[in-house]
Amino acid sequence: MKLVWFRNDLRVRDNPALYQASEDARKNNTGSDESLISGVIAVVTFCPQQWLLHDESPSKLAFWLANLAQLKLELNALNIPLKVISGDLFSSVGDLLLEFSKCYQCNALYINQEYCLNEQRRDDQVNSLFKQNGLNVYRCHGDTVVEPGLLLNQSGAPYKVFTPFSKAWRSAFLASGIQLSPEPAIQAPLNIESDPIPAVLDYFQDGPMVSNQDSWPIGVDAAHQKLQGFISTSVNQYENDRDYPSLNATSSLSPYLAIGVLSPRQCIAGLSSLEQGAEWVSSQWVTEIIWRDFYRHLMVLFPQLNRWEPFRPEVENRIAWRDDKNLFDAWCQGETGFPIVDAGMKQLQNTGWMHNRVRMITASFLTKLLRQDWRKGARFFMKHLIDGDFASNVGGWQWSASVGADAAPYFRIFNPTRQAERFDPQARYITHWLPELGKLSIKQRMDPESGHLAGRPLPIIDYKLAREESLASYKNCH
């Protein structure tokens, strides 16, 4: 038997591990000895204590569970049973998988690589344990378009700056093209029942496990409908409209990408199928997919990032972060008195998602103006985001704090009021999440000094003074 271990790759199409396992099983069945008939079994592991350590949000896990239940139906249609193993921590997974493999007479394990350090260590441990017991482990690549480690500069070193990385990425892509793994063929039925998938888990007490199905319907078909709808109606305006949070101008595919219902290669393939020539490769939306690859490459090549260390310690070592619980709590609750910041935090708390422009504004506010450690903000985001992604989250927060790879220059400090005036000029986004401001004029809705007229809190900082102090702190680092 061939064992496929599903993690954050909940799909049967463009799933290299599943396809290779299916093909290897099919090849094994070409002989005449019926006692050696081969098949594929799928397994998923529940590691609740590890999820807590990783700050996985209840909404993301609810979304993962619901899509796992849909995956089970798709696998059943292929006569592939899906079994569940529970093990609390990653450290227990190896022994459990080995015991399972022996029970079902599996001689090989197939996985799609996950690139963060804890996941790499887990897979290394499983690989070593399986090899010691004479079992093969096949590690495939399905979570990036370009495999980490393949793009190096002329000196043979990893790229540390995004622009040259993106140029190399586009060159590599145009040279190799896109090849998706087909859906595996239906196999002969096995006398093995799939396990039930729970609708909810009771491991999480700090937030509801709601998946917001109105915004993100469950299942691969819904994900592909979203993808095709975005490509056919919005992608050409993406570069112009993506920064306006009141517009439905982004793909909203990140929750599906985070758990692998959709692969980045499928996104690229969908775009290329509707465009003529190669100009689409230069589009801004492709650039966003390249950023996703970039942060994964960094996690593999600079493992200290996985330990919450800054890419540029020489900068952070000279910054005096302020540990102020009152300021941090006001930010978390969306009660800073700065409308665009508070609107973003209310959106996050209510939906498990936040528009990307507003993510940058809120992150800049916390790190540059409140001078709170970026790690606190990054962990808060992970605990609430339905699309929480460790690599992209750490990369984005380090970028905002100017301590990351290719980070924003230290003197770039977003003025929340100016950002609102520029990207929410009619205050539609602000008043959607802060409806009490609707009684004020448009200008007042964006003005921190006017919010108290509608019952909003006064600003928790003096913007001008906070900016000057932040600049002085960062200047000491350069």
C-alpha positions as CSV (number, residue, x, y, z in Angstrom):
1,M,0.0,0.0,0.0
2,K,1.0,3.6,-0.6
3,L,0.3,6.1,2.2
4,V,-0.4,9.8,1.3
5,W,-0.2,12.2,4.3
6,F,-2.3,15.3,3.8
7,R,-1.4,18.5,5.6
8,N,-2.0,22.0,4.1
9,D,-2.6,20.5,0.6
10,L,-6.3,19.6,0.7
11,R,-6.8,18.9,-3.0
12,V,-6.7,16.0,-5.4
13,R,-5.7,18.1,-8.5
14,D,-2.2,19.4,-8.8
15,N,-1.2,17.4,-5.8
16,P,2.2,15.9,-6.7
17,A,2.4,13.6,-3.7
18,L,-1.1,12.1,-4.3
19,Y,-0.4,11.7,-8.0
20,Q,3.0,10.0,-7.6
21,A,1.5,7.6,-5.0
22,S,-1.3,6.7,-7.3
23,E,1.0,6.2,-10.3
24,D,3.4,4.0,-8.2
25,A,0.5,2.0,-7.0
26,R,-0.8,1.6,-10.6
27,K,2.6,0.4,-11.8
28,N,2.7,-2.1,-9.0
29,N,-0.5,-3.6,-10.2
30,T,0.8,-4.5,-13.7
31,G,2.0,-7.9,-12.5
32,S,0.0,-11.1,-12.3
33,D,0.4,-11.8,-8.6
34,E,-3.0,-10.8,-7.1
35,S,-1.5,-11.0,-3.5
36,L,0.6,-7.9,-4.4
37,I,-2.3,-5.7,-5.5
38,S,-1.4,-2.1,-4.5
39,G,-3.6,0.8,-3.5
40,V,-3.5,4.3,-1.9
41,I,-4.5,5.2,1.6
42,A,-4.7,8.8,2.7
43,V,-4.1,10.0,6.3
44,V,-4.4,13.3,8.1
45,T,-2.9,14.1,11.5
46,F,-4.6,16.2,14.2
47,C,-2.0,18.0,16.4
48,P,-4.0,20.4,18.6
49,Q,-1.2,21.3,21.0
50,Q,1.1,22.0,18.2
51,W,-1.6,24.2,16.6
52,L,-1.8,26.2,19.8
53,L,2.0,26.6,19.9
54,H,1.8,27.8,16.2
55,D,-1.0,30.3,17.0
56,E,-3.3,28.7,14.4
57,S,-6.6,30.6,14.5
58,P,-9.9,28.9,15.3
59,S,-11.4,30.3,12.1
60,K,-8.5,28.9,10.0
61,L,-8.9,25.5,11.6
62,A,-12.6,25.5,11.1
63,F,-12.0,26.3,7.4
64,W,-9.4,23.5,7.3
65,L,-11.8,21.0,8.9
66,A,-14.7,21.9,6.6
67,N,-12.5,21.6,3.5
68,L,-11.0,18.4,4.9
69,A,-14.5,16.9,5.0
70,Q,-14.9,17.9,1.3
71,L,-11.6,16.3,0.4
72,K,-12.7,13.1,2.0
73,L,-15.7,13.0,-0.4
74,E,-13.4,13.6,-3.4
75,L,-11.0,10.9,-2.2
76,N,-13.9,8.5,-1.6
77,A,-14.9,9.1,-5.3
78,L,-11.4,7.8,-6.2
79,N,-11.8,4.8,-3.8
80,I,-9.1,6.3,-1.6
81,P,-10.0,6.0,2.1
82,L,-9.0,8.9,4.4
83,K,-8.0,8.0,8.0
84,V,-7.4,10.3,11.0
85,I,-4.5,10.1,13.5
86,S,-4.4,12.3,16.6
87,G,-1.1,13.1,18.2
88,D,-1.1,16.5,20.0
89,L,2.5,17.5,19.1
90,F,4.6,17.0,15.9
91,S,7.1,15.0,17.9
92,S,4.5,12.2,18.3
93,V,3.6,12.0,14.7
94,G,6.5,9.8,13.4
95,D,5.7,6.8,15.7
96,L,2.0,7.1,15.0
97,L,2.5,7.1,11.2
98,L,4.9,4.2,11.4
99,E,2.5,2.1,13.5
100,F,-0.3,3.0,11.0
101,S,1.9,2.0,8.0
102,K,2.7,-1.3,9.5
103,C,-1.0,-1.9,10.4
104,Y,-2.0,-1.3,6.8
105,Q,1.1,-2.8,5.2
106,C,2.2,0.5,3.6
107,N,5.7,0.4,2.1
108,A,6.0,4.1,1.1
109,L,4.9,7.5,2.4
110,Y,4.2,10.4,0.1
111,I,4.1,14.1,1.3
112,N,4.2,17.5,-0.2
113,Q,6.9,19.6,1.4
114,E,6.1,22.3,4.0
115,Y,8.9,24.8,4.3
116,C,8.9,26.2,7.8
117,L,11.4,24.9,10.3
118,N,9.1,22.9,12.7
119,E,7.4,21.2,9.7
120,Q,10.8,20.4,8.1
121,R,12.1,18.9,11.4
122,R,8.9,16.9,11.8
123,D,9.3,15.5,8.2
124,D,13.0,14.8,8.7
125,Q,12.1,12.8,11.9
126,V,9.4,10.9,10.0
127,N,11.8,10.3,7.1
128,S,14.5,9.0,9.4
129,L,12.2,6.7,11.3
130,F,10.7,5.2,8.1
131,K,14.1,4.6,6.5
132,Q,15.2,2.8,9.7
133,N,12.3,0.5,9.2
134,G,12.9,-0.1,5.5
135,L,10.1,2.2,4.3
136,N,10.5,4.8,1.6
137,V,9.5,8.5,2.0
138,Y,8.9,10.6,-1.1
139,R,8.9,14.4,-0.6
140,C,7.3,16.3,-3.4
141,H,7.0,20.1,-4.0
142,G,3.5,21.4,-4.4
143,D,3.3,24.6,-2.3
144,T,5.4,26.9,-4.4
145,V,5.7,27.6,-8.1
146,V,9.5,27.5,-8.0
147,E,11.1,25.1,-5.5
148,P,13.1,26.8,-2.7
149,G,16.8,26.7,-3.3
150,L,16.7,26.7,-7.1
151,L,17.0,30.5,-7.5
152,L,20.5,31.8,-6.7
153,N,22.3,34.9,-7.7
154,Q,25.4,35.0,-9.9
155,S,27.6,34.3,-6.8
156,G,25.6,31.2,-6.0
157,A,24.0,32.8,-2.9
158,P,20.3,33.2,-2.1
159,Y,18.5,36.4,-3.0
160,K,18.0,38.8,-0.2
161,V,16.1,41.4,-2.2
162,F,12.8,40.9,-3.8
163,T,13.2,42.6,-7.2
164,P,16.1,40.5,-8.4
165,F,14.4,37.4,-7.0
166,S,11.3,38.2,-8.9
167,K,13.2,38.7,-12.1
168,A,15.0,35.4,-11.7
169,W,11.6,33.8,-10.8
170,R,10.0,35.1,-14.0
171,S,12.9,33.9,-16.1
172,A,12.8,30.5,-14.5
173,F,9.1,30.2,-15.0
174,L,9.2,31.3,-18.7
175,A,11.9,28.8,-19.3
176,S,10.1,25.8,-17.7
177,G,6.5,26.7,-18.1
178,I,3.8,25.3,-15.8
179,Q,3.0,21.7,-15.4
180,L,0.2,20.6,-13.1
181,S,-0.2,17.1,-11.7
182,P,-3.3,15.5,-13.0
183,E,-6.0,14.1,-10.8
184,P,-5.2,10.5,-10.1
185,A,-7.2,7.7,-11.6
186,I,-10.0,5.9,-9.8
187,Q,-8.4,2.9,-8.0
188,A,-9.9,-0.5,-7.3
189,P,-12.0,-0.3,-4.1
190,L,-10.3,-1.2,-0.8
191,N,-12.0,-2.8,2.1
192,I,-11.2,0.2,4.3
193,E,-13.6,2.8,5.6
194,S,-12.8,6.5,5.8
195,D,-12.9,8.0,9.3
196,P,-15.4,10.7,10.2
197,I,-14.2,14.3,10.1
198,P,-15.4,16.4,13.1
199,A,-17.3,19.6,12.3
200,V,-15.7,21.4,15.3
201,L,-12.8,20.9,17.7
202,D,-13.0,21.8,21.4
203,Y,-9.3,22.6,21.8
204,F,-9.7,26.3,21.4
205,Q,-11.3,28.4,24.0
206,D,-10.2,31.9,22.9
207,G,-12.3,32.3,19.7
208,P,-15.1,30.8,17.7
209,M,-14.4,28.2,15.0
210,V,-16.3,30.0,12.3
211,S,-15.2,29.7,8.7
212,N,-17.3,32.6,7.3
213,Q,-18.7,30.6,4.4
214,D,-20.4,33.6,2.9
215,S,-17.1,35.0,1.9
216,W,-15.2,31.7,1.5
217,P,-17.5,28.9,0.4
218,I,-16.1,25.4,1.2
219,G,-14.5,23.2,-1.4
220,V,-12.3,23.1,-4.4
221,D,-15.1,24.0,-6.8
222,A,-15.8,27.1,-4.9
223,A,-12.1,28.0,-4.9
224,H,-11.8,27.6,-8.6
225,Q,-15.0,29.6,-9.2
226,K,-13.5,32.4,-7.2
227,L,-10.2,32.1,-9.2
228,Q,-12.0,32.2,-12.5
229,G,-14.3,35.0,-11.5
230,F,-11.3,37.1,-10.4
231,I,-9.3,36.4,-13.5
232,S,-12.2,37.1,-15.9
233,T,-13.5,40.3,-14.2
234,S,-10.9,41.9,-12.0
235,V,-7.3,40.9,-12.6
236,N,-6.7,43.6,-15.3
237,Q,-7.7,46.3,-12.8
238,Y,-5.9,44.7,-9.9
239,E,-2.8,46.9,-10.0
240,N,-5.0,50.1,-10.0
241,D,-7.7,49.0,-7.5
242,R,-5.9,46.6,-5.1
243,D,-5.1,49.3,-2.5
244,Y,-8.7,50.5,-2.0
245,P,-10.2,48.4,0.8
246,S,-13.8,49.4,0.0
247,L,-13.5,47.8,-3.4
248,N,-13.9,44.1,-4.1
249,A,-10.7,44.3,-6.1
250,T,-8.5,41.5,-4.7
251,S,-8.8,37.8,-5.4
252,S,-9.7,36.8,-1.8
253,L,-8.0,33.5,-2.5
254,S,-5.6,33.6,0.4
255,P,-7.6,31.3,2.7
256,Y,-7.7,28.6,0.0
257,L,-4.0,29.0,-0.6
258,A,-3.2,28.8,3.1
259,I,-4.6,25.3,3.4
260,G,-3.9,24.1,-0.1
261,V,-7.4,23.8,-1.5
262,L,-5.9,25.8,-4.3
263,S,-2.2,25.7,-5.3
264,P,-0.2,28.7,-6.5
265,R,0.5,26.8,-9.7
266,Q,-3.2,26.5,-10.4
267,C,-3.5,30.3,-9.9
268,I,-0.7,30.9,-12.5
269,A,-2.2,28.3,-14.9
270,G,-5.6,29.9,-14.6
271,L,-4.3,33.3,-15.5
272,S,-2.1,32.0,-18.3
273,S,-5.1,30.2,-19.9
274,L,-7.0,33.4,-20.4
275,E,-4.1,35.6,-21.6
276,Q,-2.3,35.8,-24.9
277,G,1.5,36.0,-25.0
278,A,3.7,36.3,-22.0
279,E,2.9,39.8,-20.9
280,W,0.6,38.4,-18.1
281,V,3.7,37.1,-16.3
282,S,4.6,40.8,-15.5
283,S,1.2,41.5,-13.9
284,Q,1.0,42.8,-10.3
285,W,-1.1,39.8,-9.3
286,V,1.7,37.4,-10.4
287,T,4.1,39.6,-8.3
288,E,2.0,38.9,-5.2
289,I,2.3,35.1,-5.9
290,I,6.1,35.6,-6.3
291,W,6.2,37.4,-2.8
292,R,4.6,34.2,-1.4
293,D,7.3,32.1,-3.0
294,F,10.0,34.6,-1.8
295,Y,9.0,34.3,1.8
296,R,9.1,30.5,1.7
297,H,12.5,30.5,0.1
298,L,13.7,32.8,2.9
299,M,12.3,30.4,5.5
300,V,14.3,27.5,4.0
301,L,17.6,29.4,3.3
302,F,17.6,31.6,6.5
303,P,16.2,29.3,9.2
304,Q,16.6,31.9,11.9
305,L,13.5,33.6,10.6
306,N,11.5,30.6,11.8
307,R,12.7,31.3,15.3
308,W,11.2,34.8,15.2
309,E,14.6,36.4,14.7
310,P,14.8,39.4,12.4
311,F,16.4,39.2,9.0
312,R,18.4,42.4,9.9
313,P,19.4,42.0,13.5
314,E,21.8,44.9,13.2
315,V,18.7,47.1,12.9
316,E,16.5,45.6,15.5
317,N,19.3,45.3,18.1
318,R,19.4,49.1,18.3
319,I,15.6,49.6,18.5
320,A,14.1,50.0,22.0
321,W,10.7,48.3,21.7
322,R,8.1,49.6,24.2
323,D,6.2,46.9,26.1
324,D,3.0,48.9,26.8
325,K,0.0,46.6,27.5
326,N,-2.5,49.5,27.3
327,L,-1.3,50.6,23.9
328,F,-1.2,47.1,22.5
329,D,-4.6,46.2,23.9
330,A,-6.1,49.4,22.3
331,W,-4.6,48.3,19.0
332,C,-5.9,44.7,19.3
333,Q,-9.4,45.9,20.1
334,G,-9.6,48.6,17.4
335,E,-9.8,51.4,19.9
336,T,-6.8,53.5,19.0
337,G,-8.8,56.5,17.9
338,F,-7.3,56.3,14.4
339,P,-10.3,55.4,12.2
340,I,-8.5,53.4,9.4
341,V,-6.5,51.4,12.0
342,D,-9.5,50.7,14.1
343,A,-11.6,49.7,11.1
344,G,-9.0,47.2,10.0
345,M,-8.8,45.7,13.4
346,K,-12.6,45.4,13.6
347,Q,-12.6,43.7,10.2
348,L,-10.0,41.2,11.5
349,Q,-11.9,40.5,14.7
350,N,-15.2,40.0,12.9
351,T,-14.2,38.1,9.7
352,G,-10.8,36.6,10.3
353,W,-9.5,38.6,7.4
354,M,-8.1,42.1,6.6
355,H,-7.5,43.9,3.4
356,N,-3.8,43.9,2.5
357,R,-3.3,47.7,2.4
358,V,-4.9,47.9,5.8
359,R,-2.7,45.2,7.1
360,M,0.3,47.4,6.2
361,I,-1.3,50.4,7.8
362,T,-2.1,48.6,11.1
363,A,1.3,46.9,11.2
364,S,3.1,50.2,10.6
365,F,1.0,51.9,13.3
366,L,1.9,49.2,15.8
367,T,5.6,49.0,15.1
368,K,6.5,52.5,14.0
369,L,4.2,54.7,16.0
370,L,3.3,52.6,19.1
371,R,6.8,51.2,19.0
372,Q,5.6,47.7,20.0
373,D,7.6,44.6,19.1
374,W,6.5,43.3,15.7
375,R,6.3,39.8,17.1
376,K,3.3,40.7,19.2
377,G,1.5,42.0,16.2
378,A,2.5,39.0,14.1
379,R,1.2,36.5,16.7
380,F,-2.1,38.4,17.1
381,F,-2.6,38.3,13.4
382,M,-1.9,34.5,13.3
383,K,-4.4,33.9,16.1
384,H,-7.2,35.6,14.2
385,L,-6.5,35.2,10.4
386,I,-8.4,32.7,8.4
387,D,-5.6,32.9,5.9
388,G,-2.8,32.7,8.5
389,D,0.5,31.8,6.9
390,F,3.6,31.8,9.0
391,A,6.1,32.5,6.3
392,S,4.1,35.4,4.7
393,N,3.0,36.7,8.1
394,V,6.6,36.9,9.5
395,G,7.9,38.3,6.2
396,G,5.2,41.0,6.1
397,W,5.6,42.1,9.7
398,Q,9.4,42.3,9.4
399,W,8.9,44.3,6.2
400,S,6.6,46.8,8.1
401,A,9.0,47.1,11.0
402,S,12.0,47.6,8.6
403,V,13.9,44.6,10.1
404,G,13.2,42.1,7.3
405,A,14.5,41.1,3.8
406,D,14.0,44.0,1.4
407,A,12.1,45.8,4.1
408,A,10.4,49.2,3.9
409,P,12.9,51.9,4.5
410,Y,13.0,52.9,8.2
411,F,11.7,56.4,7.4
412,R,8.5,55.0,5.8
413,I,5.9,55.6,8.5
414,F,2.4,55.4,7.3
415,N,0.3,58.4,8.4
416,P,-3.1,56.7,9.1
417,T,-5.1,59.8,8.2
418,R,-3.3,60.4,4.9
419,Q,-3.6,56.7,4.1
420,A,-7.4,56.9,4.7
421,E,-7.7,60.0,2.5
422,R,-5.8,58.4,-0.3
423,F,-7.2,54.9,-0.3
424,D,-10.6,55.3,1.3
425,P,-11.5,58.8,0.0
426,Q,-15.2,58.4,0.7
427,A,-14.6,56.7,4.1
428,R,-16.8,53.8,2.9
429,Y,-14.5,51.2,4.4
430,I,-14.1,53.1,7.7
431,T,-17.9,53.6,8.1
432,H,-18.6,50.0,7.2
433,W,-16.6,48.8,10.3
434,L,-17.1,51.9,12.4
435,P,-20.8,52.7,11.5
436,E,-21.1,55.2,14.4
437,L,-18.8,57.6,12.3
438,G,-21.5,57.7,9.6
439,K,-23.1,60.7,11.3
440,L,-20.0,62.8,10.7
441,S,-18.8,64.5,7.5
442,I,-16.5,62.4,5.2
443,K,-13.5,64.5,6.3
444,Q,-14.3,64.0,10.0
445,R,-14.7,60.2,9.6
446,M,-11.0,60.0,8.7
447,D,-9.9,62.5,11.4
448,P,-8.7,61.1,14.7
449,E,-9.5,64.3,16.4
450,S,-13.2,64.1,15.4
451,G,-14.1,60.6,16.3
452,H,-15.1,61.5,19.9
453,L,-18.0,63.4,18.4
454,A,-19.5,60.0,17.5
455,G,-18.5,58.2,20.6
456,R,-15.1,56.9,19.4
457,P,-12.1,57.1,21.6
458,L,-9.6,60.0,21.5
459,P,-6.3,59.2,19.8
460,I,-4.0,57.2,22.1
461,I,-0.9,59.0,20.7
462,D,0.1,62.3,19.2
463,Y,0.9,61.2,15.7
464,K,3.5,64.0,15.0
465,L,5.4,63.4,18.3
466,A,5.3,59.6,17.9
467,R,6.6,59.8,14.3
468,E,9.5,62.0,15.4
469,E,10.5,59.7,18.3
470,S,10.3,56.7,16.0
471,L,12.5,58.3,13.3
472,A,15.1,59.2,16.0
473,S,15.1,55.6,17.2
474,Y,15.5,54.1,13.7
475,K,18.2,56.6,12.7
476,N,20.3,55.2,15.5
477,C,20.3,52.0,13.5
478,H,21.6,53.3,10.2
